[in-house]
Amino acid sequence: MTPILVGCSTTANRQKILVKVERVVSGQTVEIYRDNETKRLRLIGIDAPAWLPKCQQAPWEAEAKKQLQEKLEGESVWLEFDRQTEDNYDRYLGYLWQEELLINEWLVQQGLVLASSPREPNTKYSQRLAYAQEWARIMELGIWNWENPMRQTPQEFRNLDCEL
């Protein structure tokens, strides 16, 4: 008789947790309901255009947020953590799954956000996100569309000192 090992968890096979997306804050941050509390979740591996109150425009921020709202707001999805579960701002860090669709990857593939440089220790899907970005760039989707490209990275835009 061969023994069967049941219930083991490795870092390569992390558990997913069912959560409800209560509100989309930005193209990379949502508020989720889990364990009788609402908490912010920063999607790992992406960098979305940011909204800056001092600046007259936030390139691509509104579109990324709108698409995420249409896809997720009010929906139950699966949350998957990587090695680090929270950041210095007390937000969860994770990946969201809608059925078999990795939302972080979908945002990049649609050209709504950039794949961020891999940040240790949270690199589980870095390669998938890089491939998704290359696809969006080749297909000229969203921020990669030559007719209306994103002219600054989200980080460059956040560093601006805009005047109204």
N, C-alpha and C positions, 0 to 999 in steps of 0.2 A: 504494500500500500504506500503510495506516494503522498507525503504531507503537502497540504495546500496552505499557503500563507495568505491570510485574509486581513484586510484593514490596515495595511502598511501604507504610509505616505512618504514619498520622497520629495525632494525639492523640485524634481523634474515633473512631478505629477501633483500639482497643488489642487486643493479643493476649491470649488466655486460655491459662492454663497448667493442665494436669491435675495435681491433687494428691489426696492421700488424707487424709480427716479421721480422725485417730487418737483424739481425745478432745474432748469438749465441756467447756469450762471454765466457761462461764456463758452467759447468753442472748445475748451479743454477742462472745464470744471462744471460739475453737477452737484446738486444736493440729493442725497439718497436717504431713504428711510430703512433703518436696520436696527434690530434689537430695541425697539421702542424709542429710538432717537433719530433725529435728522442730523446728518453730518455731511460736510463737503468732501467731495472726491475729486482729486486731480488725476486726470488720465495720464498714465505713464507713456513716455516715448514720443510725445507730440508737443509741438509748439504752435499755438494758435495766435492769430493776430489779436491784439489786445485793444480794449476801449480805453481811451485816456480822456478824462473830463476836460483837461486843458486844451486838447487838440480838436480842431474842427472836424476831422474825419478819422476814422479808424479803418484803414484798408482791410477789407475782407472779414472783419470781426463780425459784422451783422449777419453775413451769409453763413459763416460757420456756426454761429449760435442758432440761427433760424433752422438750418438743416438738422442740427442736433435736437432742437425742440420738437420738430415734426417727427423725428424718428423715435425719441425716447421719453419725452415728458409724459408722466402718468403711467408709464409702462414698467412692468416687472422685468428685470434683466439679471444676468449672472455677473457677480463681481469676483474677479480673480486677483489675488495679491501676488506680488513678486516677492523678493526677499525682504524689502523694507515696506512696512504697511502704512506708515504715517510720515509726514514731512515736518519741518520745523514750524509750520503754521497750523498744526493740529488737524490737517486734512488727511483723509485716507489717500493712499497712492495705489492705483490699480488699473486693471483692464476690465472693460465691460463687454459682455457677450450678449447678443440677442439671438437666441437659438445657436446656430453655428457661425454667426457673423461676429467677428472681432471688431467692435465699434472703433477702437483706436485706429486700426488698420483701414477701416472703411473711410474715416475722415481724411486720412492721408491719400488714399486711392482716389477720392473724389476731388482732390486738389483744394480742399478746404483748410488744411493745416499742413505744417511741415513735420517731417519725422525729425525729432531732435537727436542730437548726438547721443550715443549710448552713455548712460550715466550709471556707473556702478553704484550699488549692486543690482539695480533693476534693469536687466538686459535680456530677459527671457524672449521677447519678441522683436528685438532690435533688427534682426535680419529681415523679418517679414515686413516691418515698417519701412526699411530702406528700399526693398523691392517695390512696395506699394508707391513710394514716392517716385521712383524711377518710372513706373508705369504712368502715373499722373503727368509727369514731365514730358514723356514721349508722346502721350496722347493730348498734350496741351490742355489739360483740364484745370478749371478753377484758377488758382493763383499762377499757374503755368501757362495760361492762355496769353498768347502774344498780343492780343488786342487790348487786354486789360490786366497786365501782370501785377503781382505784388512787387513793388519797387524796393521795399525794405524788408528785411527779416523782422519777425515779431520783436526780437531783442533790440534791433536797431530802432524800431518805432518806439519801444518803451523808453529808450534812452533820449528821445527827443525832448526838448524844452519848448513846447509849442506856445505860441501867443495867439490870443483870439483877437 
